[in-house]
Amino acid sequence: MRFVATNEAKTHLSSLLQEVERGETIVISRGRKPVAKLVPYDEAERAPRPKVGEMIDEPCHIPEEALRSMNEEELRAWGAI
């Protein structure tokens, strides 16, 4: 793991990215405080995108009570009137 200051990272970003592609981890710090980490991108970590029309979750059930209109008292309580 290599530590670099923000000004060095800004100036040498291209070469730092080449190091990361070779498997190196670069920590960018502001003063003595680490603020970011450059690590190799892992394609396997990326969640697969669902195909068009594919469900990604189980269907949810919405009770009828949730779909009814609010009465005047409820609207007033929510500040709607």
C-alpha positions as CSV (number, residue, x, y, z in Angstrom):
1,M,0.0,0.0,0.0
2,R,1.4,3.3,-1.0
3,F,0.5,6.7,0.4
4,V,0.5,9.9,-1.7
5,A,-0.5,13.5,-1.0
6,T,-3.4,15.1,-2.9
7,N,-1.1,17.3,-4.9
8,E,1.0,14.3,-6.0
9,A,-2.1,12.4,-6.9
10,K,-3.4,15.2,-9.0
11,T,-0.1,15.6,-10.8
12,H,0.6,11.9,-11.3
13,L,-2.9,10.4,-11.6
14,S,-2.2,8.6,-14.8
15,S,0.9,6.8,-13.4
16,L,-0.9,6.0,-10.2
17,L,-3.7,4.4,-12.1
18,Q,-1.1,2.2,-13.9
19,E,0.1,1.1,-10.5
20,V,-3.4,0.3,-9.4
21,E,-3.9,-1.7,-12.6
22,R,-0.9,-3.8,-11.6
23,G,-2.6,-4.6,-8.3
24,E,-1.2,-1.8,-6.0
25,T,-3.4,0.1,-3.6
26,I,-2.9,3.8,-3.4
27,V,-4.1,5.9,-0.4
28,I,-4.5,9.6,-1.0
29,S,-4.1,11.8,2.0
30,R,-4.6,15.4,2.8
31,G,-1.9,16.3,5.3
32,R,-1.6,13.2,7.5
33,K,-5.3,12.3,7.1
34,P,-6.2,9.6,4.6
35,V,-9.2,10.7,2.5
36,A,-9.4,8.2,-0.4
37,K,-8.2,4.8,-1.6
38,L,-7.5,3.8,-5.2
39,V,-7.9,0.0,-5.6
40,P,-8.1,-2.2,-8.6
41,Y,-11.7,-2.5,-10.0
42,D,-13.2,-6.0,-9.4
43,E,-15.7,-6.8,-12.1
44,A,-17.0,-9.6,-9.9
45,E,-18.0,-7.2,-7.1
46,R,-20.4,-5.4,-9.5
47,A,-24.0,-6.5,-9.0
48,P,-25.4,-7.9,-12.3
49,R,-28.0,-5.8,-14.0
50,P,-31.4,-7.3,-14.3
51,K,-32.6,-8.1,-17.8
52,V,-35.6,-6.1,-19.2
53,G,-38.8,-7.4,-17.6
54,E,-36.9,-9.4,-15.0
55,M,-38.1,-9.0,-11.4
56,I,-35.3,-8.2,-8.9
57,D,-37.4,-8.5,-5.7
58,E,-40.4,-10.4,-4.6
59,P,-43.7,-8.7,-5.3
60,C,-44.9,-6.6,-2.4
61,H,-48.4,-6.5,-1.0
62,I,-50.1,-3.2,-0.4
63,P,-53.1,-3.4,1.9
64,E,-56.3,-1.8,0.7
65,E,-56.3,0.5,3.8
66,A,-53.2,2.2,2.4
67,L,-54.9,3.1,-0.8
68,R,-58.1,4.6,0.6
69,S,-58.5,8.4,0.5
70,M,-57.7,10.3,3.7
71,N,-60.5,11.9,5.5
72,E,-60.6,15.6,6.4
73,E,-59.1,15.1,9.9
74,E,-56.1,13.1,8.5
75,L,-55.5,15.7,5.8
76,R,-55.4,18.4,8.4
77,A,-53.0,16.3,10.5
78,W,-50.6,16.1,7.5
79,G,-51.0,19.8,6.8
80,A,-52.6,19.2,3.5
81,I,-55.5,21.5,4.2
